[in-house]
Amino acid sequence: MFEVRNLHKRYLGIPALDHVSFIARPGEVTGYLGANGSGKSTTMKLATGLIEPTSGEILFAGRPIHDDLMAYRQRIGYVPEEPHLYIHLSGLEYLVMVGQLRNMDRKTADTRIDGLLHLFGLHGDRDAAMSSYSKGMRQKILLSAALMHNPDLILLDEPFSGLDVGSSLMFRSLINELAKRGKIVLFSSHELETVERVCSHIVILHRGKVVADDSIERLRVLMALPTLEEIFSQLAVEIDSEAVSREIADLIHA
Amino acid sequence: MHNRSMLNQWVLWKLQFRALYRVFFLRLVDLDLLSADADLTRLIGQFAVIFCTFSFVISIPLLLMNGATLVMENAWMFEHFLIETAMTVAGLIVVLNWDAAFPDKLDVLVLAPLPVRKSMLFLAKVSALFAAPTLAVVALNSFSGLLWPLLFRADNSGFVGMLRALPAYWFTIFAAAGFLVLTVLTLQGLAANLLPRQMFLRLSAVLQAAIMCTLVSVYLLEPSLESPAALTSPQNQRLLAWLPSYWFLALFNQLNGSMHPALAPLAARAWAGLGLSILGTCTALLLCYFRLMPQIVEQPDILPRARFASWSPRFGSPLTEALTLFSLRTLLRSRQHRMILSFYLGIGLTIIIGYVNTTPAGLRSAKAAISTSFLFASILMMILTVAAFRVVASLPISLPANWIIRITQVRAARAYRNGVRFSWLALAVTPVLFVVLGLVPFIYPWHNAIEHSGLMLCLGILLVELCLFTFPKIPFTCSYLPGKAQIHFVFWAGMLIFLRLLTGAARFEERLLNRPLNCLVAILLIASAALGIRYLGRSRAAVTEEMLFEEKDPAQITQLKLS
């Protein structure tokens, strides 16, 4: 079980996360939703140990992750929001490097890398520098790097960004498949339709605070709203989107 | 109505030109090298101040001359120095700006959808390309270019001569710098047009590094021929035909009215060279824009690397292998890192060639005797290679991509330090050691060869330990705070003092090699020093298990720890 308990994070005194708590369970895909700047990526960075909380704690398998960060890192896979890669390396070189950094057995790493490159359709371009890869291809490399060591906890921050339709559909099924096999998946996305199809449980964040934490079905019933989009609009969207679009159109016509 | 529309169009072109010019000009410095807080315009200003300071310093001797005039040989020496310095600086800037010479794919894709004419793009790019060397040359001559020419006037020419010397000097300086810039561009443009595109892209980096090393070496090794006897000597004619700085020395004297018959053929060569370089650059630029640009756009997005290039050597543990290969690939593939390394190694080679040339026996000593030149050369190359690696290792390749190293840290920081140590030894020490091992059996008797190789190995290890003590980080992953560049200046200032020490060290080693027991003691002493530094580094790092990535400013508040 992955548990976030009373997590608080301030940047230069400005609160990014305000006492956030939720639980993500094995076999379940937890959707993590929020508008830009609501604190989703901060939570993800805290969950990976890249940054430390101001207060509160994150527990994995009942233990605070900072008790043994290295053992925890062995068990997580992370796809960041932006595809930041060492683009002077080829896709193959990058994945081999990640395998070595994770202390994976060479034979196992080679087999999995080869398989992942084939399945993601990157095998033909494995020796090309990643500087020439499209955003979708880079995203697939990130996904491969996050999954190749068979992690127990998978943290996905906008994983569909840049993927083509076919890859998105395949990846959607993959998330469900991984959850079925007992993995804990924390899935942050802006694509509400995908979240609705993939996630069994959602956490909605607004201005650094949790405003909803339940299954989609229960939220629908509780709020008497038919879709996740409407639930999200009511809880986390402050702007009148129609009025703003009219103003933008007026501005460019003026 | 028609005039108004023309005026509007002109204003639009001016705005477009300004915007594009600024974008292309500021691309001189790769932003990835700088920390997020660095200000590019300030950095360019700092470079200009360095050049101005240099110009001021070399103008100080004029104050000591107290109005005296220069004899011809002395005048030629100073004229030649100023011309060759301006040429080298302009040449180095254009070499550093290598990839900005022609629009790349990103330029074409980003700018093509905008309503910008192709000719405007061309004009802005060319203007930005020439602006940097022009600014550097102006800054480099900001003081010296106003004072020195007054002393270079023709004999008995009085005030009119002074008035003539100034424009003659500035024309010559710009012509000389322009010649070198245009020649480099011609070479690059011709290579781009004559070679298949893929081959050019692969060879471009080698060509850039070769030109860089040539410029530095020629500047430092160019013989002093500033006398009528040397300039007319038949044995120097072949050499003079290949030294453009002397052509422009002649050109200056021709324009200044102080022409000597010995300089006449060289002045003709300067005019011809200038004309050819202008013609060559115009042809290369036009061909590149109208022939290559469509090819750049049409080339496939993904350029596969040859399969054999993906072969990688195996080094020790997976972590060691990962860190060593990462460092090796960064050095081989990153233009900035490669250029800085070439610059250091080019200067090292130049000092060695200069030293060997000024030493009577050079490297060719009888096997029975020990050549100090070879000892000097090998010690210097070991120190310079490790120092150059230290400098480039502190420049990050991509800070945002470091998250993968941080998130995959599943071992203690100690294991990373061992991996980093191995990569330093493999990439900085081993190549020099191989060269020494390859040459030393031909130069020394076998027992001296073994002793020297042992000393070199220990020296390499000691240097690596020293570097790791001050820089205990994964190479190419740390942020670069503004102000850290002073390491370069400190290094080169230290180098001047250091060369004298190094000559002494080479002589000391020569004595050691004649006494095997003393040599063994020296090896043990250096090895102990290396071990001591390693122990100190380990004790200092024992408190942390996390690797260090970010450079942080020192704390603003210092704790006094009184309680």
Interface residues (C-beta under 8 A of the other chain):
Chain A: T48 G49 L50 M70 A71 R73 Q74 I76 Y78 P80 E82 H84 L85 Y86 I87 H88 L89 S90 L92 E93 V96 M97 V98 G99 Q100 L101 R102 N103 M104 R106 G124 D125 D127 A128 A129 S132 Y133 S134 A145
Chain B: D301 I302 L303 P304 R305 A306 R307 A309 S310 S312 P318 L319 E321 A322 L325 F326 R329 T330 R333 S334 I397 S398 P400 A401 W403 I404 I405 R406 I407 T408 Q409 V410 R411 A412 E545
